[in-house]
Amino acid sequence: MKTRILLSCVAAAALLTGTAPAGASTAQHDLGKLRTATKSFHNVANAEQAGFGLLADQKGITCIDMPGMGGMGVHWVKGKRVGDPAEKVAKPEALVYEPLADGTLKLAAVEYVVLKADWDATHTSRPSLFGHKFNLTKAPNRFGLPDFYSLHVWAFKDNPAGRFSPWNPDVRCP
């Protein structure tokens, strides 16, 4: 109990003095850079003009969800970025749109994707952004891709499962 009170006091003092852990500050700064870099992509037509294209899995499914986990939504991918192993906060490989009840799409998240072989050729550990390591998806997978690393960032929609969770229980595919 005393430890909990002490931790609460330390947290309150940090808030009052404006002090936060360095990693949290960097992640918030990076999140701001991401939002600024992708603000025009709230409009799907702008994403298409910038070279992003609709992604379908091997069965032709475009809205990705998983019963019991939630959804990701509809992905618009810039393929040439997937082939580039340089991961940059302001240049995600995919834009993820939530399908709304009226049939429109709302930008909800981004996804960073890099092929494992390309990344591993020059690195000894998984990629990371925002202080979070990428997830590994092995082949075979629903997209027909070789092993790849990915990180979702729910920058525009709250995710009860966490900002960096692949699945959002509040996203539903029609």
Backbone torsions as a table, in degrees:
resi	resn	phi	psi	omega
1	MET	NA	-44.5	179.7
2	LYS	-63.0	-38.0	179.2
3	THR	-63.5	-42.5	-179.7
4	ARG	-63.0	-42.4	179.1
5	ILE	-64.8	-42.7	179.6
6	LEU	-62.4	-44.3	179.0
7	LEU	-63.6	-38.5	178.2
8	SER	-64.5	-39.4	178.4
9	CYS	-65.7	-41.7	178.4
10	VAL	-63.5	-43.5	179.2
11	ALA	-63.7	-42.9	179.0
12	ALA	-63.7	-42.2	178.5
13	ALA	-62.2	-39.6	178.6
14	ALA	-63.6	-40.5	178.8
15	LEU	-65.8	-42.1	-178.7
16	LEU	-67.4	-33.7	-178.7
17	THR	-91.2	-5.9	-180.0
18	GLY	78.6	13.7	-179.1
19	THR	-91.5	133.3	177.3
20	ALA	-138.5	158.2	177.3
21	PRO	-56.3	142.5	-176.7
22	ALA	-55.7	-40.8	-179.6
23	GLY	-63.0	-38.4	179.1
24	ALA	-65.7	-39.8	179.5
25	SER	-64.7	-44.6	179.0
26	THR	-64.0	-43.2	-179.9
27	ALA	-62.5	-41.5	178.6
28	GLN	-65.5	-40.4	176.9
29	HIS	-62.4	-45.7	179.4
30	ASP	-63.9	-37.5	177.8
31	LEU	-63.4	-39.7	176.2
32	GLY	-63.6	-41.7	177.1
33	LYS	-61.4	-43.1	179.3
34	LEU	-61.7	-48.4	-178.5
35	ARG	-61.5	-41.6	178.5
36	THR	-64.3	-43.9	-177.1
37	ALA	-67.9	-24.7	-174.9
38	THR	-111.2	6.9	-174.1
39	LYS	-60.2	-32.7	-180.0
40	SER	-72.5	-16.2	-176.0
41	PHE	-84.3	4.8	171.5
42	HIS	-62.8	-22.5	175.0
43	ASN	-98.9	116.8	-176.9
44	VAL	-58.1	-35.9	179.5
45	ALA	-59.7	-37.2	177.5
46	ASN	-66.7	-37.7	177.7
47	ALA	-63.7	-43.0	178.7
48	GLU	-63.1	-42.2	178.4
49	GLN	-63.0	-27.8	179.4
50	ALA	-86.3	2.6	175.8
51	GLY	99.9	7.3	176.3
52	PHE	-84.5	141.6	179.5
53	GLY	-130.5	153.0	-179.6
54	LEU	-61.8	133.1	179.2
55	LEU	-104.1	130.8	173.6
56	ALA	-119.9	147.7	176.2
57	ASP	-78.8	-175.4	-175.7
58	GLN	-64.5	-19.5	177.6
59	LYS	-95.0	4.0	-179.4
60	GLY	85.1	7.6	-179.4
61	ILE	-78.5	130.0	-179.1
62	THR	-105.2	-26.9	177.1
63	CYS	-98.9	118.2	-172.9
64	ILE	-97.3	123.4	174.0
65	ASP	-145.3	169.1	179.0
66	MET	-142.5	115.7	-179.8
67	PRO	-51.2	132.6	179.8
68	GLY	87.7	-16.3	-178.7
69	MET	-110.2	-33.5	-175.1
70	GLY	116.5	-155.7	-177.6
71	GLY	-129.0	168.4	168.6
72	MET	-104.6	-49.2	-177.9
73	GLY	119.0	-153.2	-176.4
74	VAL	-103.9	125.7	-176.7
75	HIS	-97.9	135.4	170.6
76	TRP	-116.9	120.0	-170.0
77	VAL	-115.9	144.5	171.9
78	LYS	-104.8	96.7	-171.5
79	GLY	-55.1	-39.9	-177.3
80	LYS	-66.8	-23.6	175.6
81	ARG	-72.5	-33.1	178.8
82	VAL	-62.4	-35.5	179.4
83	GLY	-78.6	-4.4	179.8
84	ASP	-103.4	116.4	-176.3
85	PRO	-75.2	0.9	177.9
86	ALA	-83.0	110.5	-179.7
87	GLU	-90.9	122.4	-176.8
88	LYS	-126.9	132.3	-177.5
89	VAL	-52.1	-44.3	-174.1
90	ALA	-84.2	2.8	-177.5
91	LYS	-134.1	69.1	177.8
92	PRO	-67.2	152.2	178.7
93	GLU	-76.6	-27.7	-176.6
94	ALA	-137.0	146.2	171.8
95	LEU	-108.6	134.6	-174.9
96	VAL	-116.7	120.0	-176.7
97	TYR	-107.9	138.0	175.0
98	GLU	-88.1	127.7	175.2
99	PRO	-77.0	127.0	179.9
100	LEU	-94.8	164.1	-176.4
101	ALA	-58.5	-29.5	-178.8
102	ASP	-85.8	4.8	177.5
103	GLY	92.8	-6.7	177.8
104	THR	-82.0	164.7	178.6
105	LEU	-113.8	136.4	-179.6
106	LYS	-121.1	126.8	178.3
107	LEU	-60.4	123.3	-175.8
108	ALA	-119.0	-34.8	-173.3
109	ALA	-154.0	173.8	168.9
110	VAL	-128.1	163.1	175.9
111	GLU	-135.1	133.4	173.8
112	TYR	-98.6	132.5	-176.6
113	VAL	-137.3	134.1	174.3
114	VAL	-144.3	136.1	178.5
115	LEU	-65.7	134.6	-175.4
116	LYS	-57.3	-45.5	-178.0
117	ALA	-61.8	-40.2	179.2
118	ASP	-65.6	-43.6	-179.7
119	TRP	-67.8	-48.2	-175.4
120	ASP	-65.8	-19.4	179.2
121	ALA	-62.7	-26.2	-177.5
122	THR	-130.3	8.8	-179.0
123	HIS	-136.4	155.8	-179.9
124	THR	-108.3	-3.1	177.3
125	SER	-141.5	166.7	-179.1
126	ARG	-59.5	151.9	174.2
127	PRO	-67.9	157.3	175.5
128	SER	-148.7	147.0	172.4
129	LEU	-141.4	154.0	178.8
130	PHE	58.1	22.6	-178.6
131	GLY	77.4	13.5	-178.8
132	HIS	-123.1	133.7	176.9
133	LYS	-75.9	145.7	177.7
134	PHE	-69.0	154.2	173.3
135	ASN	-83.9	154.5	176.2
136	LEU	-107.0	128.2	172.8
137	THR	-114.3	120.6	-177.1
138	LYS	-89.0	156.3	172.1
139	ALA	-85.5	147.1	-2.9
140	PRO	-75.8	149.0	177.9
141	ASN	-139.8	171.0	-173.3
142	ARG	-63.0	-16.1	-178.2
143	PHE	-99.1	-4.4	-179.7
144	GLY	72.2	19.7	-179.6
145	LEU	-91.6	155.0	169.4
146	PRO	-67.4	175.1	177.8
147	ASP	-47.3	136.1	177.6
148	PHE	-144.5	156.0	174.2
149	TYR	-100.1	145.1	177.1
150	SER	-150.7	155.8	176.3
151	LEU	-144.0	121.3	173.8
152	HIS	-89.1	142.9	174.7
153	VAL	-131.2	111.1	179.5
154	TRP	-82.4	79.7	-174.1
155	ALA	-84.5	-18.9	-173.0
156	PHE	-122.8	-5.3	178.8
157	LYS	-140.3	135.5	177.1
158	ASP	-63.3	141.6	177.1
159	ASN	-126.8	109.8	179.3
160	PRO	-58.2	-22.8	179.2
161	ALA	-82.7	-9.1	179.5
162	GLY	120.6	145.9	-176.9
163	ARG	-55.7	-29.9	-174.6
164	PHE	-109.1	12.4	177.1
165	SER	-77.5	139.4	178.2
166	PRO	-63.9	-36.7	-174.2
167	TRP	-103.6	139.0	176.5
168	ASN	-118.2	116.0	-177.6
169	PRO	-63.8	-13.3	179.3
170	ASP	-93.7	0.8	178.9
171	VAL	-102.5	130.3	-178.9
172	ARG	-126.4	140.4	174.0
173	CYS	-95.2	143.1	179.7
174	PRO	-66.0	NA	NA
